[in-house]
Amino acid sequence: MNQQDHTQEPEPGSPGRGHRARSRRQWWAIGLAGVTGLALTTIGLATAPTADAVGRTLAADGRLEKPGQSHGGDHRDDNRGGHDDRSRKRPKGIPVSCHADKLIAAITLANARGGAVLDLAKKCTYLLTATIDDGNGLPTITAPITLNGGKHTTITRAAGVDQFRIVTVGTGGDLTLNHLTITGGQTDGDGGAILVNPGGTLHLHHSTVTRNITGGSGGGIANNGTTRIKDSTVSRNTSGTNGGGIWSTGLLTVTASHITANVSGASGGGIHSTQGTLLVDHSRITANHSQTSVGGLELFGGAGTVTKTQVTGNTAPAVGGVLANSGQLTLTKVVIAHNTATTGLSGGLSVNPNTLTVVEDSIIDNNSAAANGGGIFNFGSLVLRNTKVTRNRSGNQGGGIYNIFSGNLSLFNTKIVKNLAVSEGGGIYNNVPGVVNLNTATGTIVTKNRPDNCVDVPGCPG
């Protein structure tokens, strides 16, 4: 693998940074044309882009082009005009040779010029060795910029250097990453690899964010703006607080992607969404772990929709799989299976007070809890439609479902079958005055649970 070191000294303000760092930005301004092979001509680095430059890309001859022209244009995986994305060629960008300084210079120029498409080298590791900008190894993104990678293209922080995240998307920035691996970021702030600020946008396509660490939230990605992840993997990242893989307070869309083997110090080993909007479709949230709270996914306020997704093999002390913690959550055609709560409430799904959750056409199977609610623990308002709750286990009460005194549970054409509780309520345990409506006329069945089917559930066989 061709590795090129970024060897410049860091800027003042961090331990161990030398006096040579004071001239770095001057070096960029003077030497940028030589580094990138592009003419600076009439626009200097210190000049803000004009209004008509915003959204344009930088052609190889230095001209600003509008999106969609042959030499530029921001690449997106959306289906503009009804055309199949696969039929369109990826826009040709500006080549960036395999050296971290060349990448830094190219991004700096792209920001100044109002955007660009940059083609990174294949089989290349861009090795970042110092902080460039506000705790980042790359310049903050302030314009529409696309980084196209290729086979084995990686951007990483070098081992043994000062801690920093890889990149921040600033307000007004729009960063698209195609076919890239982002790794090695480490920071005490949010976003081990990538931080998206309010008003910023991140598009992650066919890319991997892996083995990044933060003492704050969002081991891989911290999103305070808009983040869209498609056909990508967020794996083996670690956060000190929430969101081992991803922490989001804005709009987060995850499509056809894997969120796997991440670890959080607090809640949401895989994903933690706080007071934002969460959309997950055709994805897998697997083998994530929380050291204190929720292993797989937590929605804390806001609205969430999860469809055709597997939440499997996650572990945590309190809730293994999914926690709806205020707000509104809809799960459709979702599999919640083989998750474990090692000391707490629910192996599969937990619904907190003042929370509305609807589960439709789904399977909650083979989850386990050391205490109550092997499959489901309900504090709030929960509706199950056309759903199977099977083979879940609790160490105390409510093998399939534990409905606590504040819970309101309604089942429509739902099967509660072959669940096990060590104490009682193998199928459903209702803690009165909690309310359970079986709606047996719709086809709801509670059967073959051990040691019994229900406790304090009207219309349920014992």
Secondary structure by P-SEA (a helix, b strand, c coil): cbbbbbccccccccccccccccaaaaaaaacccccccccccccccccccccccccbbbcccccccccccccccccccccccccccccccccccccccccaaaaaaaaaaaaaaccbbbbbbccccccccccccccccccccccbbbbbbccbbbbbccccccccccccccccbbbbbcbbbbcccccccccccbbbcccbbbbbccccccbbbbccccccbbbccbbbbccccccbbbbccccccbbbccbbbbccccccbbbbccccccbbbccbbbbbccccccbbbbccccccccccccbbbbcccccccccccccccccccccbbbbcccccccccccccccccbbbcccbbbbbccccccbbbbccccccbbbccbbbbccccccbbbbccccccbbbcccbbbbbccccccbbbbccccccbbbcccbbbbccccccccccccccccccccccccc
